[in-house]
Amino acid sequence: MEISQATVEDIPQLCGLLDLLFEQEAEFLPDRELQSAGLRRIIDHPEIGRILLLRKGNAIIAMVNLLFTVSTALGGQVAILEDMVVDPDYRRQGAGSMLLREAISFAESSGCLRITLLTDKANEAAQRFYSRHGFRESAMVPMRLHLSR
């Protein structure tokens, strides 16, 4: 297995993984057109973030997005970890841990001072997974305001 950064050519396979993720999340629905546009924007503008992926041969078996922003509380760059998904055939075999460790390392080497992520309240398996890797529940409450296009 090999970890690399996503390219535009990877978008169709990445959309397949996002379909799996969004089918299990309460707030999102799969939409290939929107997913492709978002992926392309990140890939084309590395200052926004990076998409790391785990390949086995020609197949992409896992992905994670790291998006960059600035924390005034910490006085520097931080990352938001989004869209962590592993193909169901490769779960519980270390693929997710391998990719998450690389994402953490990449964020550190990029000067990030913190990584924040959101996971569904009902997804206790994901919460245990992130806890095993050092993430802790925050006292902050996520809130959203969807704006019209």
C-alpha positions as a printed Julia matrix, in Angstrom:
149×3 Matrix{Float64}:
   0.0    0.0     0.0
   1.18   3.5    -0.81
   0.13   6.95    0.43
   0.18   9.88   -1.97
  -1.53  13.18   -2.68
  -4.57  13.15   -4.93
  -4.5   14.36   -8.53
  -7.33  15.38  -10.83
  -7.22  11.92  -12.41
  -8.17  10.42   -9.03
 -11.46  12.34   -8.74
 -13.78   9.57  -10.08
 -12.44   7.03   -7.57
 -12.54   9.59   -4.77
 -16.18  10.3    -5.57
 -16.88   6.59   -5.12
 -15.4    6.72   -1.63
 -17.32   9.91   -0.84
 -20.54   8.18   -1.91
 -19.89   5.55    0.77
 -19.21   8.21    3.38
 -22.17  10.42    2.58
 -24.57   7.48    2.49
 -23.8    6.83    6.16
 -23.74  10.46    7.35
 -26.9   12.08    8.63
 -26.33  15.56    7.14
 -25.11  14.84    3.61
 -26.24  13.09    0.44
 -23.98  11.89   -2.38
 -23.81  14.3    -5.34
 -21.05  13.48   -7.84
 -21.13  16.91   -9.49
 -20.67  18.79   -6.21
 -18.14  16.27   -4.9
 -16.06  16.54   -8.08
 -16.11  20.35   -7.93
 -14.97  20.37   -4.3
 -12.24  17.82   -4.87
 -10.94  19.68   -7.92
 -10.84  22.95   -6.02
  -8.69  21.44   -3.26
  -6.39  19.65   -5.74
  -5.99  22.76   -7.92
  -5.3   25.03   -4.92
  -2.9   23.33   -2.48
  -2.97  26.4    -0.23
  -6.57  25.39    0.63
  -5.56  21.92    1.71
  -4.49  18.49    0.57
  -6.21  15.23   -0.16
  -4.18  12.23    0.93
  -5.04   8.81   -0.36
  -4.04   5.24    0.21
  -3.57   3.09   -2.88
  -3.37  -0.64   -3.29
  -2.22  -1.14   -6.84
  -4.4    1.08   -9.04
  -7.26   1.18   -6.54
  -7.75   4.0    -4.05
  -8.84   2.28   -0.85
  -8.92   5.26    1.54
  -8.86   9.05    1.52
  -8.73  12.02    3.88
  -8.88  15.78    3.34
  -6.84  18.26    5.34
  -8.12  21.81    4.92
  -6.08  24.76    6.21
  -7.21  27.83    8.11
  -5.76  30.17   10.75
  -6.53  30.09   14.47
  -6.31  33.45   16.18
  -6.33  31.6    19.54
  -3.19  29.68   18.59
  -1.69  32.38   16.4
  -1.07  30.15   13.42
  -2.2   27.61   10.89
  -4.52  24.77   11.86
  -6.13  21.98    9.87
  -9.64  20.65    9.57
  -9.74  16.93    8.87
 -12.65  16.02    6.62
 -13.9   13.12    4.55
 -11.9   10.32    6.16
 -13.19   7.15    4.54
 -11.84   3.65    4.03
 -13.28   1.17    1.54
 -15.32  -1.34    3.59
 -13.21  -4.25    2.25
 -10.11  -2.74    3.94
 -11.54  -1.64    7.29
 -10.15  -3.1    10.51
  -6.88  -3.99    8.75
  -4.83  -0.92    9.65
  -5.45   1.07    6.45
  -7.3    3.88    8.23
  -4.66   4.11   10.96
  -1.89   4.23    8.38
  -3.59   7.07    6.5
  -4.52   9.02    9.64
  -0.96   8.82   11.0
   0.28  10.21    7.66
  -2.31  13.0     7.76
  -1.22  13.97   11.28
   2.43  13.91   10.23
   1.66  15.98    7.12
  -0.23  18.56    9.19
   2.65  18.81   11.66
   5.26  19.18    8.91
   3.06  21.86    7.29
   3.2   23.93   10.49
  -0.31  23.19   11.72
  -0.85  23.66   15.44
  -4.09  21.68   15.74
  -6.34  19.33   13.8
 -10.1   19.53   14.27
 -12.62  17.04   12.92
 -16.33  16.33   13.09
 -17.9   12.91   13.24
 -21.52  11.86   13.53
 -22.73  11.6    17.15
 -24.1    8.13   16.43
 -20.84   6.85   14.87
 -19.26   5.49   18.03
 -16.81   3.32   16.09
 -15.35   6.42   14.41
 -15.15   8.2    17.76
 -13.23   5.27   19.27
 -10.92   5.19   16.21
 -10.05   8.89   16.52
  -9.64   8.59   20.3
  -7.08   5.82   19.79
  -5.1    8.31   17.7
  -5.12  11.06   20.34
  -8.2   13.07   19.39
 -10.39  14.21   22.28
 -13.95  15.45   22.44
 -14.15  19.23   22.55
 -16.4   21.37   24.73
 -17.25  23.29   21.54
 -20.59  22.56   19.85
 -20.62  22.52   16.05
 -23.34  24.63   14.46
 -24.09  25.16   10.77
 -25.78  27.8     8.67
 -26.3   26.7     5.07
 -26.24  29.63    2.66
 -28.01  29.72   -0.66
 -25.97  29.39   -3.82
